[in-house]
Amino acid sequence: MSSIGNSNTRNGTLASGQTVANSGYLLKMASGLLTVAGGSASADADTPFAVSLDESSRDVDGALVAAGTVTYCPSGGVLWMRADAGTYNLGATVYLSDTAAGHVDATQSSGATVVGMYVGDHAKVVVVGELVPINTNNSTW
């Protein structure tokens, strides 16, 4: 089993219809199954559970399997997460995005869940889907 910082990796099962296309997506837990967190104004208050470390399972033809398995890492330490577009400032709080599912956002929308603190280059202009370093040590998830 590999180790990321102080957290060991885990494998989990995705909910019906769910796939994860890559590493760095924020995941939430419901009834023992994982789904991608955030992505809408009503879902930006989701409580993240973990961050995907790779894409979810694929079938023999290479297609992502809905309700397959995914390797993830729980919060703790610095984790690389997919970001929504914006300018990220060193030490700034980042939130669960209300527009890009499984992504963090540099700006807060009303009721958005705090994910952690950005610890990359100051004033970094980020495009949607770019991986950014987030310190989750003081997060409440």
C-alpha positions in Angstrom: 0.0 0.0 0.0 1.4 3.4 -0.9 1.5 6.3 1.4 0.9 10.0 0.8 2.1 12.2 3.6 0.5 10.9 6.8 -2.4 9.2 5.0 -2.5 5.8 3.5 -4.3 5.3 0.2 -7.6 3.5 0.2 -9.9 2.0 -2.5 -13.6 2.7 -2.5 -16.7 1.9 -4.6 -18.4 4.6 -6.6 -22.2 5.1 -6.5 -24.4 4.1 -9.4 -23.6 6.0 -12.6 -20.4 7.6 -11.1 -17.0 7.7 -12.7 -13.8 9.6 -12.0 -11.8 10.7 -15.0 -8.5 11.5 -13.3 -6.6 12.3 -10.1 -7.4 15.3 -7.9 -11.2 15.2 -7.8 -12.9 15.8 -4.4 -15.1 13.0 -3.4 -17.9 12.7 -0.9 -19.4 9.7 0.9 -23.0 8.7 1.0 -24.3 5.3 2.3 -20.8 3.8 1.9 -20.4 4.8 -1.7 -18.3 7.6 -3.2 -19.5 10.4 -5.6 -17.8 13.5 -7.0 -18.5 16.5 -4.6 -19.7 19.9 -5.6 -20.4 21.2 -9.1 -23.6 23.1 -8.4 -24.8 25.9 -6.2 -26.7 23.4 -4.1 -23.8 21.0 -3.9 -21.0 23.4 -3.0 -21.9 22.8 0.7 -21.1 19.1 0.3 -18.6 17.7 2.9 -15.6 16.3 1.1 -14.4 12.9 2.2 -11.3 12.3 0.1 -9.4 13.2 -3.1 -9.0 10.7 -6.0 -5.5 9.6 -6.7 -6.2 8.1 -10.1 -9.0 7.5 -12.5 -11.7 5.0 -11.6 -11.7 1.4 -13.0 -12.0 0.7 -16.7 -13.4 -2.2 -18.7 -11.6 -4.3 -21.2 -12.3 -1.7 -23.9 -10.7 1.0 -21.8 -14.0 2.8 -21.0 -14.6 4.1 -17.5 -16.8 1.7 -15.5 -19.8 3.4 -13.8 -20.0 2.3 -10.1 -16.5 1.0 -10.4 -13.7 1.5 -7.8 -11.3 4.4 -7.3 -8.2 4.9 -5.2 -8.4 7.9 -2.9 -6.6 9.6 -0.1 -8.4 11.1 2.9 -7.6 14.7 4.0 -4.4 15.4 5.9 -1.3 17.3 4.7 -1.0 18.8 1.2 -3.1 17.2 -1.5 -3.1 18.0 -5.2 -6.7 18.9 -6.3 -8.4 19.9 -9.5 -9.1 23.6 -9.6 -11.8 25.8 -11.1 -10.4 28.8 -13.2 -9.2 31.8 -11.3 -6.3 33.5 -9.6 -5.0 31.6 -6.5 -3.0 33.4 -3.9 -0.5 31.8 -1.5 -2.2 31.3 1.9 -5.7 32.0 0.7 -8.6 29.8 1.7 -10.1 27.7 -1.1 -13.6 26.3 -1.3 -15.6 23.6 -3.0 -16.5 24.8 -6.5 -20.2 25.4 -7.4 -19.5 25.2 -11.1 -16.9 22.4 -11.7 -17.7 19.1 -10.0 -14.9 17.8 -7.8 -12.9 21.0 -8.1 -11.8 23.7 -5.7 -12.4 27.4 -6.2 -10.4 30.5 -5.2 -13.6 32.5 -4.6 -16.3 31.7 -2.0 -19.9 31.4 -3.0 -22.6 31.6 -0.3 -22.4 28.5 1.9 -19.5 26.9 0.1 -17.5 24.4 2.1 -13.9 25.4 3.0 -11.5 22.8 1.6 -8.2 24.1 2.8 -5.5 26.6 2.1 -3.7 27.2 -1.3 0.1 26.6 -0.9 1.3 27.1 -4.5 2.8 30.0 -6.4 1.3 33.4 -5.4 -1.1 35.0 -7.8 -1.1 31.9 -10.0 -3.6 32.1 -12.8 -5.2 28.7 -13.1 -7.3 27.1 -15.9 -10.2 24.7 -15.2 -8.9 21.2 -14.3 -5.3 22.2 -13.4 -3.9 20.5 -10.3 -3.1 22.9 -7.4 -1.6 22.1 -4.0 -4.0 22.5 -1.0 -3.1 22.2 2.6 -5.9 20.2 4.3 -4.4 20.0 7.8 -6.8 22.6 9.2 -9.8 21.5 7.2 -12.9 20.2 9.0 -13.4 17.3 6.7 
